[in-house]
Amino acid sequence: MKKIVTLALMLSASIIAFGQETEKKTKEKVGDAKKEMADVEKSVNKAEIKTYKEFQEFKRETGKRLDKLDRDIANLSTRVESMDDKAQKKYKEQLKDLREKSKTLRTKLDNYKDDNKSEAFETFQEEFQRDFKHLDKALDDFFVDNKK
């Protein structure tokens, strides 16, 4: 009977020790997971800050480019005013289109909501740059006569 009691006590002690060891390992794993989550959150926050800063820089630089474009349109308008009526009519319509496109781009830039998603910003930036290039080319080609 003593052997059974001793064996039972040893078995109980082993189970308790095993349980404590398993609990300790589980707590360590939970602690490691929490640390990893904290590291991931820091990385995400850094990426969001970087994206925000990139957007602010893009917005500032693009605003300057749009300002220059608007000045160029105003200069063209002055040149058109000194032309004969037929030429004025033709170019004033083109100027109107250029102004509308410039205004649309500025509104698009002002209304963009930076949600700190770099993919969304990159897509917006690519589309905006493409639209801006088209407008800039139209301005460069303003007095080019494509009729041959």
C-alpha positions, 0 to 999 in steps of 0.5 A, spaced: 500 500 500 505 504 501 508 503 494 501 505 491 501 511 495 508 513 494 507 511 486 501 516 486 504 521 490 510 521 485 505 521 479 502 527 482 508 531 483 510 529 476 504 531 473 504 538 477 511 539 475 509 538 467 503 542 468 507 548 471 513 547 466 507 547 460 504 553 463 511 557 464 512 555 456 505 558 454 506 564 458 513 565 455 510 564 448 504 569 450 510 574 452 513 573 445 507 574 441 505 580 445 513 583 443 512 581 436 505 584 436 508 591 439 514 590 434 509 590 428 505 596 431 511 600 431 513 598 424 506 600 421 506 606 425 513 608 422 510 606 415 504 610 416 508 616 418 513 615 412 507 615 407 504 621 411 510 625 410 511 623 403 504 625 401 505 632 404 511 633 400 508 630 394 502 635 395 506 641 397 511 640 390 505 639 386 501 645 389 507 649 386 507 645 379 500 647 379 501 654 381 506 655 375 501 652 370 496 657 372 501 662 371 503 659 364 495 659 362 495 666 365 501 668 360 498 665 354 491 668 355 495 675 355 498 673 348 491 671 346 488 677 347 493 681 342 490 676 337 485 677 331 478 675 333 478 669 329 484 666 333 482 669 340 475 665 339 479 658 337 485 659 343 480 662 348 476 655 348 483 651 349 484 656 354 478 654 358 479 647 357 486 648 360 483 652 366 478 647 367 483 641 367 488 645 372 482 646 376 480 639 376 487 637 378 487 642 384 481 639 386 483 632 386 489 634 390 486 638 395 480 632 396 485 626 396 484 623 403 490 620 406 488 614 409 496 612 411 495 606 406 501 606 401 498 602 396 492 607 395 497 613 395 502 610 390 496 609 385 493 616 386 500 619 385 501 615 379 494 617 376 495 624 378 502 625 375 499 622 368 494 627 368 498 632 370 503 630 364 497 630 359 495 637 361 503 640 361 503 637 354 497 640 352 500 647 355 506 646 351 503 644 344 498 650 345 500 654 339 502 648 335 498 647 329 496 639 328 494 640 321 498 638 315 
